[in-house]
């Protein structure tokens, strides 16, 4: 197995290409779980190619979308889901710069995409660190959304990495070992 994050990213991208799309199954499991926990306002993500699409959750929850801001320091801002109408530099829809913002304190749950996760909840992202800056200020539910085949025993982690508490896959939800 790879020894560094760059190697893991290459591995995960290659693995992901061969996997079937389990978005419908994962979304069904997530919907039931979020209702059970009482979550109403959920920060989701607009799926990039290869990621599981959770947009169907907009029918049962108040979804929020993020916008990546790069200056003065990289960070995510949160906005109503339906404001995500422009393409980001990453290739996913995002809200425009002037969209109304929603404070993190109003969010019940955050759904995080990833290239891979490990069983401790460590996320292998794309390398921008946006979620790692957002999560320390969040006290709610964190769920990594990933295909079962992309969960590994251990990923390299840095001190600033914030593990998720739950993983959602096509098989259901499971608590991490964080």
CORNOR-V161421 format. One record per residue. N is the residue number from 1. SS is DSSP state (H for helix, E for strand, - for the rest). PHI is phi in whole degrees, -180 to 180 (none if undefined). BURIAL is # if it has 24 or more other C-alpha atoms within 12 Angstrom, else .. Layout:
BEGIN
N,SS,PHI,BURIAL
N,SS,PHI,BURIAL
END
This chain:
BEGIN
1,-,none,.
2,-,-62,.
3,-,-109,.
4,-,-132,.
5,H,-63,#
6,H,-61,.
7,H,-64,.
8,H,-65,#
9,H,-62,#
10,H,-62,.
11,H,-58,#
12,H,-65,#
13,H,-62,#
14,H,-65,.
15,H,-62,.
16,H,-61,#
17,H,-61,.
18,-,-90,.
19,-,-88,.
20,-,-71,.
21,-,-84,.
22,-,-107,#
23,H,-56,#
24,H,-63,.
25,H,-66,#
26,H,-64,#
27,H,-63,#
28,H,-63,#
29,H,-63,#
30,H,-63,#
31,H,-58,#
32,H,-63,.
33,H,-65,#
34,H,-65,#
35,H,-63,.
36,H,-62,.
37,H,-85,.
38,-,83,.
39,-,-68,#
40,-,-120,#
41,E,-102,#
42,E,-127,#
43,E,-79,#
44,-,-109,#
45,-,-146,#
46,-,-86,#
47,-,-66,#
48,-,-85,.
49,-,-54,.
50,-,94,#
51,-,-85,#
52,-,-72,#
53,-,-91,#
54,-,-106,#
55,H,-63,#
56,H,-63,#
57,H,-66,#
58,H,-62,#
59,H,-76,.
60,-,-123,.
61,-,-140,#
62,E,-87,#
63,E,-86,#
64,E,-120,#
65,E,-118,#
66,E,-106,#
67,E,-125,#
68,E,-81,#
69,E,-114,#
70,-,-109,.
71,-,-129,.
72,-,-75,.
73,-,-131,.
74,-,-61,.
75,E,-162,.
76,E,-106,#
77,E,-113,#
78,E,-111,#
79,E,-146,#
80,E,-56,#
81,H,-53,#
82,H,-73,#
83,H,-84,#
84,E,-75,#
85,E,-125,.
86,E,-120,.
87,E,-81,.
88,-,-84,.
89,-,-68,.
90,-,-88,.
91,-,100,.
92,-,-118,.
93,E,-67,#
94,E,-143,#
95,E,-68,#
96,-,-69,#
97,-,-59,.
98,-,-98,.
99,-,-65,.
100,-,-62,.
101,E,-96,#
102,-,-116,#
103,-,-71,.
104,H,-57,#
105,H,-65,.
106,H,-91,#
107,-,-96,#
108,-,-90,#
109,E,-148,#
110,E,-123,#
111,E,-101,#
112,E,-114,#
113,-,-80,#
114,-,-168,#
115,-,-76,#
116,E,-162,#
117,E,-136,#
118,E,-109,#
119,-,-70,#
120,-,-86,#
121,-,93,#
122,-,-70,#
123,E,-101,#
124,E,-101,#
125,-,-98,#
126,-,-96,.
127,-,104,.
128,-,-85,.
129,-,75,#
130,H,-64,#
131,H,-69,#
132,H,-65,#
133,H,-84,.
134,H,-80,#
135,H,-65,#
136,-,-59,.
137,-,-92,.
138,-,-115,.
139,-,-109,.
140,-,-91,#
141,E,-78,#
142,E,-120,#
143,E,-132,#
144,E,-84,#
145,E,-110,#
146,-,-158,#
147,-,-80,#
148,H,-50,#
149,H,-65,#
150,H,-105,#
151,E,-100,#
152,E,-120,#
153,-,-62,.
154,-,-157,#
155,-,-110,#
156,-,-64,#
157,-,-132,.
158,-,-101,.
159,-,-60,.
160,-,-85,.
161,-,-68,#
162,-,-112,#
163,-,-67,#
164,-,-87,#
165,-,-87,#
166,E,-136,#
167,E,-122,#
168,E,-108,#
169,E,-131,#
170,-,-64,#
171,-,-92,.
172,E,127,#
173,E,-110,#
174,E,-141,#
175,E,-72,.
176,-,-85,#
177,-,-98,.
178,-,-74,.
END
